[in-house]
């Protein structure tokens, strides 16, 4: 299953230059669950809520403004298929406060080549897949 993610962190090195990105999911039951929902305020303050599930407004209409207020996805309740696992606050990825760590549920390594996308022929995708951007960003930063 493929999902659309919005970048919530402007300082995470893996997500530089990314507003929205599509990636495949490859898990059956994993999701983010918290004991105390107040932790979301801490994650927001520290820029740790890095990626969240969202609707593909930007992809659908080409409107870059659709991703400008990405934090709204933390409060909008999304259901299947946009938030396929019921993750708390639609969160798909968390980082640390330095922006040098990223943990996420979707799999960028499964979208390295454009031909890995299920609609690559319809969309006329060529070359690199969007998942490769995360790895290139890391190499550029840490090299």
ZANU-861928 format. One line per field, with one value per residue: residue in one letter; x, y, z of N, C-alpha, C, O, CB in turn. Coordinates in steps of 0.2 Angstrom, whole numbers. Glycine has a CB too. Layout:
# ZANU-861928
aa <- A | ...
n_x <- X | ...
n_y <- Y | ...
n_z <- Z | ...
ca_x <- X | ...
ca_y <- Y | ...
ca_z <- Z | ...
c_x <- X | ...
c_y <- Y | ...
c_z <- Z | ...
o_x <- X | ...
o_y <- Y | ...
o_z <- Z | ...
cb_x <- X | ...
cb_y <- Y | ...
cb_z <- Z | ...
END
This chain:
# ZANU-861928
aa <- X | X | X | X | X | X | X | X | X | X | X | X | X | X | X | X | X | X | X | X | X | X | X | X | X | X | X | X | X | X | X | X | X | X | X | X | X | X | X | X | X | X | X | X | X | X | X | X | X | X | X | X | X | X | X | X | X | X | X | X | X | X | X | X | X | X | X | X | X | X | X | X | X | X | X | X | X | X | X | X | X | X | X | X | X | X | X | X | X | X | X | X | X | X | X | X | X | X | X | X | X | X | X | X | X | X | X | X | X | X | X | X | X | X | X | X | X | X | X | X | X | X | X | X | X | X | X | X | X | X | X | X | X | X | X | X | X | X | X | X | X | X | X
n_x <- 4 | 3 | 7 | 4 | 15 | 17 | 30 | 34 | 45 | 56 | 70 | 75 | 88 | 86 | 75 | 76 | 71 | 59 | 42 | 30 | 29 | 28 | 27 | 29 | 20 | 24 | 20 | 11 | 4 | 10 | 11 | 11 | 9 | 4 | 6 | 2 | -6 | -2 | 12 | 13 | 14 | 26 | 34 | 31 | 36 | 50 | 52 | 51 | 41 | 41 | 36 | 20 | 5 | -5 | -17 | -16 | -16 | -7 | 0 | -11 | -17 | -6 | -3 | 8 | 5 | -3 | 4 | 10 | 5 | 8 | 7 | -6 | -10 | -8 | -18 | -30 | -42 | -37 | -42 | -42 | -39 | -29 | -22 | -16 | -14 | -19 | -11 | -6 | -10 | -8 | 5 | 19 | 33 | 46 | 58 | 74 | 78 | 89 | 88 | 95 | 92 | 80 | 66 | 54 | 39 | 34 | 42 | 56 | 66 | 60 | 57 | 66 | 69 | 60 | 52 | 47 | 36 | 18 | 11 | 19 | 20 | 8 | 9 | 21 | 33 | 51 | 68 | 75 | 67 | 56 | 60 | 73 | 78 | 78 | 89 | 100 | 100 | 104 | 117 | 123 | 123 | 130 | 142
n_y <- -6 | 11 | 27 | 44 | 57 | 70 | 83 | 88 | 93 | 105 | 105 | 92 | 82 | 72 | 75 | 87 | 99 | 92 | 92 | 85 | 67 | 52 | 35 | 17 | 6 | -7 | -15 | -25 | -23 | -13 | 3 | 20 | 23 | 31 | 34 | 46 | 58 | 72 | 72 | 75 | 89 | 92 | 85 | 93 | 105 | 103 | 99 | 86 | 78 | 72 | 66 | 64 | 55 | 60 | 68 | 67 | 81 | 90 | 83 | 79 | 92 | 99 | 110 | 119 | 126 | 118 | 110 | 119 | 122 | 110 | 105 | 104 | 92 | 84 | 86 | 84 | 71 | 57 | 43 | 26 | 25 | 34 | 36 | 22 | 13 | 18 | 27 | 37 | 54 | 54 | 52 | 47 | 46 | 50 | 61 | 65 | 78 | 85 | 83 | 74 | 61 | 49 | 40 | 29 | 23 | 20 | 14 | 20 | 14 | 6 | 13 | 17 | 18 | 25 | 16 | 7 | 12 | 10 | 16 | 20 | 20 | 26 | 39 | 42 | 41 | 43 | 38 | 42 | 36 | 44 | 40 | 39 | 52 | 54 | 46 | 52 | 65 | 62 | 57 | 68 | 77 | 70 | 67
n_z <- 0 | -4 | 3 | 6 | 13 | 24 | 27 | 42 | 49 | 49 | 51 | 50 | 44 | 34 | 28 | 20 | 8 | 5 | 4 | 3 | 1 | -7 | -2 | 0 | 11 | 22 | 32 | 44 | 57 | 64 | 73 | 79 | 95 | 110 | 128 | 134 | 127 | 128 | 125 | 112 | 111 | 116 | 106 | 95 | 99 | 100 | 87 | 83 | 78 | 63 | 51 | 44 | 40 | 27 | 16 | -2 | -8 | -13 | -23 | -31 | -36 | -39 | -31 | -21 | -10 | -3 | 6 | 14 | 28 | 36 | 48 | 52 | 49 | 60 | 69 | 62 | 60 | 52 | 43 | 37 | 20 | 21 | 34 | 37 | 47 | 59 | 67 | 80 | 80 | 67 | 64 | 55 | 56 | 67 | 73 | 81 | 93 | 87 | 74 | 67 | 67 | 61 | 62 | 54 | 49 | 35 | 20 | 13 | 6 | -3 | -14 | -23 | -36 | -50 | -57 | -47 | -42 | -41 | -51 | -61 | -75 | -79 | -74 | -80 | -74 | -72 | -70 | -54 | -39 | -26 | -13 | -13 | -11 | 3 | 7 | 0 | 5 | 18 | 15 | 9 | 20 | 31 | 25
ca_x <- 0 | 6 | 4 | 7 | 17 | 19 | 35 | 33 | 51 | 60 | 77 | 78 | 92 | 84 | 69 | 77 | 69 | 54 | 36 | 26 | 32 | 24 | 31 | 25 | 20 | 26 | 19 | 4 | 1 | 14 | 8 | 13 | 4 | 7 | 2 | 0 | -6 | 2 | 18 | 13 | 16 | 34 | 37 | 30 | 41 | 57 | 53 | 52 | 36 | 44 | 32 | 14 | 1 | -9 | -21 | -12 | -18 | -2 | 0 | -17 | -18 | 0 | -3 | 13 | 2 | -7 | 9 | 13 | 3 | 8 | 5 | -13 | -12 | -7 | -25 | -35 | -42 | -37 | -44 | -40 | -32 | -24 | -18 | -18 | -13 | -22 | -6 | -7 | -9 | -6 | 12 | 22 | 40 | 49 | 66 | 77 | 78 | 95 | 87 | 100 | 89 | 74 | 63 | 48 | 35 | 34 | 49 | 59 | 71 | 56 | 55 | 73 | 68 | 53 | 48 | 44 | 29 | 13 | 8 | 25 | 18 | 2 | 12 | 27 | 39 | 57 | 74 | 75 | 61 | 56 | 63 | 80 | 79 | 80 | 96 | 104 | 100 | 109 | 124 | 126 | 124 | 135 | 148
ca_y <- 0 | 17 | 32 | 51 | 59 | 78 | 84 | 92 | 95 | 109 | 104 | 85 | 82 | 67 | 78 | 93 | 99 | 88 | 95 | 79 | 62 | 45 | 29 | 11 | 3 | -14 | -18 | -27 | -20 | -7 | 10 | 24 | 23 | 35 | 34 | 52 | 63 | 78 | 71 | 78 | 96 | 91 | 83 | 99 | 111 | 100 | 98 | 79 | 75 | 73 | 65 | 62 | 54 | 66 | 67 | 69 | 87 | 93 | 78 | 79 | 98 | 103 | 116 | 119 | 129 | 113 | 107 | 124 | 121 | 103 | 104 | 103 | 85 | 82 | 87 | 82 | 64 | 53 | 36 | 22 | 23 | 40 | 34 | 15 | 9 | 22 | 30 | 43 | 60 | 53 | 52 | 41 | 47 | 54 | 62 | 68 | 86 | 88 | 83 | 69 | 54 | 49 | 33 | 30 | 17 | 18 | 11 | 24 | 10 | 2 | 18 | 20 | 19 | 27 | 10 | 4 | 15 | 6 | 20 | 24 | 21 | 31 | 45 | 43 | 43 | 41 | 40 | 40 | 37 | 49 | 37 | 40 | 58 | 54 | 44 | 57 | 70 | 60 | 57 | 75 | 80 | 67 | 65
ca_z <- 0 | -4 | 7 | 6 | 19 | 24 | 31 | 48 | 52 | 44 | 52 | 50 | 38 | 30 | 24 | 17 | 1 | 4 | 7 | 3 | -2 | -7 | 0 | 2 | 18 | 22 | 39 | 45 | 63 | 67 | 73 | 84 | 101 | 116 | 134 | 136 | 121 | 129 | 122 | 105 | 112 | 117 | 100 | 91 | 101 | 98 | 80 | 83 | 74 | 57 | 45 | 46 | 35 | 24 | 9 | -7 | -11 | -17 | -29 | -35 | -39 | -40 | -27 | -16 | -4 | 1 | 11 | 19 | 35 | 37 | 55 | 53 | 49 | 67 | 72 | 58 | 60 | 46 | 43 | 32 | 19 | 22 | 40 | 36 | 54 | 65 | 71 | 84 | 77 | 60 | 64 | 52 | 57 | 72 | 74 | 88 | 93 | 83 | 66 | 63 | 67 | 58 | 62 | 51 | 47 | 28 | 18 | 7 | 2 | -8 | -19 | -25 | -44 | -52 | -59 | -41 | -40 | -45 | -57 | -65 | -82 | -80 | -72 | -84 | -70 | -75 | -65 | -47 | -35 | -21 | -7 | -13 | -8 | 10 | 8 | -3 | 10 | 23 | 13 | 9 | 27 | 35 | 21
c_x <- 4 | 3 | 7 | 9 | 19 | 25 | 33 | 39 | 55 | 68 | 79 | 82 | 90 | 78 | 70 | 75 | 62 | 48 | 31 | 30 | 28 | 29 | 26 | 25 | 21 | 25 | 12 | 1 | 5 | 11 | 11 | 7 | 7 | 2 | -1 | 0 | -3 | 9 | 19 | 15 | 24 | 37 | 36 | 35 | 48 | 58 | 54 | 47 | 38 | 40 | 25 | 10 | -4 | -13 | -16 | -14 | -13 | -1 | -5 | -18 | -12 | 1 | 2 | 10 | -2 | -2 | 12 | 11 | 3 | 6 | -2 | -15 | -11 | -14 | -31 | -36 | -43 | -39 | -41 | -43 | -27 | -19 | -20 | -18 | -16 | -17 | -8 | -6 | -7 | 1 | 15 | 30 | 42 | 56 | 68 | 77 | 84 | 93 | 91 | 98 | 82 | 71 | 56 | 45 | 35 | 42 | 52 | 63 | 67 | 54 | 61 | 73 | 61 | 49 | 45 | 38 | 24 | 10 | 13 | 23 | 13 | 5 | 18 | 33 | 45 | 63 | 73 | 68 | 62 | 60 | 70 | 82 | 82 | 87 | 101 | 105 | 105 | 116 | 127 | 127 | 130 | 141 | 154
c_y <- 6 | 23 | 39 | 54 | 67 | 78 | 89 | 96 | 99 | 109 | 97 | 85 | 77 | 70 | 85 | 93 | 95 | 91 | 89 | 74 | 56 | 40 | 23 | 9 | -4 | -18 | -20 | -23 | -15 | -1 | 13 | 25 | 27 | 34 | 40 | 57 | 69 | 78 | 75 | 86 | 96 | 90 | 89 | 104 | 109 | 99 | 90 | 75 | 76 | 72 | 62 | 60 | 60 | 64 | 70 | 75 | 90 | 89 | 79 | 86 | 102 | 109 | 116 | 122 | 124 | 110 | 113 | 124 | 114 | 101 | 102 | 96 | 81 | 82 | 85 | 74 | 61 | 46 | 32 | 24 | 28 | 38 | 26 | 11 | 13 | 25 | 36 | 49 | 60 | 53 | 46 | 41 | 52 | 55 | 64 | 75 | 89 | 88 | 78 | 62 | 54 | 41 | 34 | 23 | 15 | 17 | 15 | 19 | 6 | 7 | 21 | 22 | 20 | 21 | 6 | 6 | 11 | 10 | 23 | 24 | 26 | 38 | 47 | 45 | 39 | 42 | 37 | 40 | 41 | 46 | 39 | 47 | 58 | 51 | 49 | 63 | 68 | 59 | 64 | 78 | 77 | 65 | 70
c_z <- 0 | 0 | 5 | 12 | 18 | 29 | 36 | 51 | 47 | 46 | 52 | 43 | 33 | 25 | 21 | 10 | 0 | 7 | 8 | -1 | -2 | -6 | 1 | 9 | 17 | 28 | 40 | 51 | 66 | 67 | 79 | 89 | 107 | 122 | 136 | 130 | 122 | 126 | 115 | 105 | 112 | 110 | 95 | 93 | 99 | 91 | 78 | 78 | 67 | 51 | 47 | 39 | 33 | 18 | 4 | -11 | -15 | -24 | -33 | -39 | -41 | -36 | -21 | -10 | 0 | 6 | 15 | 26 | 36 | 44 | 56 | 52 | 56 | 71 | 68 | 59 | 53 | 47 | 37 | 25 | 20 | 28 | 40 | 43 | 60 | 69 | 74 | 81 | 70 | 59 | 60 | 53 | 63 | 72 | 81 | 87 | 89 | 76 | 63 | 64 | 65 | 59 | 59 | 49 | 39 | 26 | 12 | 3 | -3 | -13 | -21 | -33 | -45 | -54 | -53 | -39 | -44 | -51 | -61 | -72 | -83 | -79 | -76 | -80 | -73 | -69 | -58 | -44 | -29 | -15 | -7 | -11 | -1 | 11 | 5 | 2 | 15 | 21 | 12 | 15 | 31 | 31 | 23
o_x <- 9 | -3 | 13 | 5 | 21 | 25 | 31 | 38 | 57 | 72 | 85 | 79 | 91 | 77 | 65 | 76 | 60 | 48 | 29 | 34 | 24 | 35 | 21 | 30 | 20 | 29 | 8 | -5 | 2 | 8 | 13 | 2 | 13 | -4 | -7 | 5 | -2 | 12 | 24 | 19 | 27 | 42 | 41 | 39 | 52 | 63 | 57 | 48 | 37 | 40 | 25 | 11 | -6 | -12 | -11 | -14 | -15 | 0 | -5 | -20 | -12 | 5 | 1 | 12 | -2 | -5 | 16 | 16 | -3 | 4 | -4 | -20 | -13 | -15 | -36 | -30 | -47 | -36 | -37 | -49 | -21 | -13 | -24 | -21 | -15 | -18 | -12 | 0 | -4 | 4 | 13 | 33 | 39 | 60 | 64 | 76 | 84 | 96 | 91 | 101 | 78 | 75 | 52 | 49 | 37 | 46 | 50 | 64 | 70 | 49 | 62 | 76 | 56 | 43 | 41 | 34 | 25 | 7 | 12 | 25 | 14 | 3 | 21 | 37 | 45 | 62 | 71 | 64 | 67 | 63 | 73 | 88 | 86 | 91 | 107 | 111 | 109 | 120 | 133 | 132 | 134 | 146 | 159
o_y <- 6 | 23 | 39 | 53 | 69 | 75 | 95 | 101 | 96 | 112 | 96 | 86 | 78 | 68 | 88 | 89 | 95 | 92 | 87 | 75 | 55 | 40 | 24 | 10 | -7 | -22 | -17 | -21 | -12 | 1 | 10 | 27 | 25 | 33 | 40 | 58 | 73 | 83 | 77 | 88 | 101 | 93 | 90 | 107 | 113 | 97 | 88 | 70 | 82 | 76 | 59 | 63 | 63 | 58 | 74 | 75 | 92 | 92 | 78 | 86 | 108 | 113 | 112 | 120 | 125 | 107 | 111 | 125 | 111 | 95 | 99 | 93 | 75 | 78 | 83 | 71 | 62 | 43 | 35 | 26 | 26 | 39 | 24 | 6 | 10 | 25 | 40 | 50 | 64 | 53 | 40 | 36 | 57 | 50 | 64 | 78 | 95 | 91 | 77 | 58 | 59 | 37 | 38 | 18 | 9 | 18 | 13 | 21 | 3 | 5 | 27 | 26 | 18 | 21 | 1 | 3 | 10 | 7 | 29 | 29 | 30 | 43 | 53 | 50 | 34 | 46 | 32 | 44 | 43 | 50 | 39 | 48 | 62 | 54 | 49 | 65 | 72 | 62 | 65 | 82 | 80 | 64 | 70
o_z <- 4 | -1 | 3 | 17 | 13 | 34 | 34 | 54 | 42 | 42 | 53 | 38 | 27 | 20 | 19 | 6 | -6 | 14 | 14 | -6 | 3 | -8 | 3 | 12 | 12 | 30 | 37 | 51 | 71 | 62 | 84 | 88 | 108 | 121 | 138 | 127 | 117 | 125 | 113 | 101 | 110 | 108 | 91 | 88 | 98 | 89 | 74 | 76 | 64 | 46 | 52 | 34 | 37 | 15 | 5 | -17 | -21 | -29 | -40 | -45 | -43 | -38 | -16 | -4 | 6 | 11 | 20 | 30 | 38 | 45 | 61 | 55 | 56 | 76 | 71 | 58 | 50 | 52 | 33 | 25 | 20 | 28 | 44 | 43 | 65 | 75 | 71 | 78 | 67 | 53 | 62 | 52 | 63 | 69 | 85 | 82 | 87 | 72 | 57 | 62 | 66 | 56 | 61 | 49 | 38 | 30 | 6 | -3 | -8 | -17 | -21 | -35 | -42 | -53 | -54 | -36 | -50 | -55 | -64 | -75 | -88 | -82 | -75 | -82 | -76 | -65 | -57 | -46 | -27 | -11 | -2 | -9 | 1 | 15 | 8 | 3 | 18 | 25 | 14 | 16 | 33 | 35 | 20
cb_x <- -5 | 7 | 5 | 2 | 23 | 13 | 41 | 29 | 55 | 58 | 78 | 72 | 99 | 81 | 63 | 85 | 74 | 55 | 33 | 19 | 39 | 21 | 35 | 28 | 13 | 33 | 22 | 4 | 1 | 21 | 1 | 15 | 1 | 8 | 7 | 4 | -14 | 2 | 20 | 6 | 13 | 36 | 33 | 23 | 40 | 58 | 58 | 53 | 29 | 50 | 35 | 10 | -4 | -5 | -28 | -11 | -20 | 5 | 2 | -24 | -23 | 1 | -10 | 19 | -3 | -9 | 14 | 11 | -3 | 15 | 8 | -17 | -7 | -2 | -26 | -35 | -48 | -31 | -51 | -41 | -32 | -27 | -20 | -14 | -6 | -26 | 0 | -4 | -4 | -9 | 15 | 21 | 44 | 47 | 67 | 83 | 79 | 101 | 87 | 107 | 89 | 73 | 63 | 49 | 28 | 32 | 48 | 63 | 75 | 50 | 49 | 78 | 70 | 54 | 52 | 49 | 29 | 8 | 3 | 31 | 16 | -3 | 14 | 25 | 38 | 59 | 75 | 80 | 59 | 49 | 61 | 83 | 73 | 75 | 97 | 102 | 93 | 106 | 124 | 120 | 118 | 132 | 147
cb_y <- 0 | 19 | 31 | 56 | 55 | 82 | 87 | 89 | 89 | 117 | 107 | 80 | 80 | 61 | 79 | 95 | 98 | 81 | 100 | 80 | 61 | 44 | 30 | 5 | 4 | -15 | -13 | -34 | -26 | -7 | 10 | 31 | 16 | 42 | 31 | 55 | 64 | 80 | 64 | 78 | 99 | 86 | 77 | 102 | 111 | 95 | 101 | 76 | 78 | 69 | 59 | 67 | 47 | 72 | 70 | 64 | 92 | 94 | 71 | 78 | 102 | 105 | 118 | 123 | 134 | 107 | 104 | 131 | 125 | 100 | 109 | 107 | 81 | 85 | 94 | 84 | 62 | 54 | 35 | 14 | 20 | 46 | 38 | 12 | 8 | 17 | 31 | 43 | 65 | 58 | 53 | 42 | 48 | 51 | 67 | 65 | 88 | 84 | 89 | 70 | 52 | 51 | 30 | 34 | 17 | 24 | 4 | 30 | 5 | -1 | 23 | 15 | 12 | 32 | 5 | 4 | 23 | 4 | 26 | 19 | 14 | 30 | 46 | 49 | 40 | 44 | 47 | 45 | 30 | 51 | 30 | 39 | 63 | 49 | 37 | 60 | 72 | 53 | 53 | 79 | 79 | 60 | 65
cb_z <- 6 | -12 | 15 | 2 | 22 | 26 | 26 | 53 | 55 | 45 | 59 | 50 | 40 | 33 | 29 | 17 | -4 | 6 | 3 | 0 | 1 | -14 | 6 | -3 | 21 | 19 | 45 | 46 | 67 | 65 | 73 | 82 | 103 | 114 | 140 | 142 | 119 | 136 | 121 | 102 | 118 | 122 | 97 | 91 | 109 | 102 | 77 | 89 | 75 | 56 | 41 | 50 | 36 | 23 | 9 | -12 | -6 | -13 | -27 | -30 | -36 | -47 | -24 | -18 | -6 | -4 | 7 | 16 | 36 | 35 | 60 | 47 | 44 | 71 | 74 | 50 | 65 | 42 | 44 | 33 | 12 | 23 | 46 | 31 | 55 | 69 | 66 | 91 | 81 | 55 | 71 | 44 | 51 | 79 | 69 | 90 | 100 | 84 | 63 | 67 | 75 | 51 | 69 | 45 | 49 | 24 | 16 | 10 | 7 | -4 | -17 | -24 | -48 | -58 | -63 | -35 | -42 | -40 | -54 | -64 | -85 | -75 | -65 | -89 | -63 | -81 | -65 | -43 | -32 | -19 | -7 | -21 | -9 | 14 | 4 | -10 | 13 | 25 | 6 | 5 | 31 | 37 | 14
END
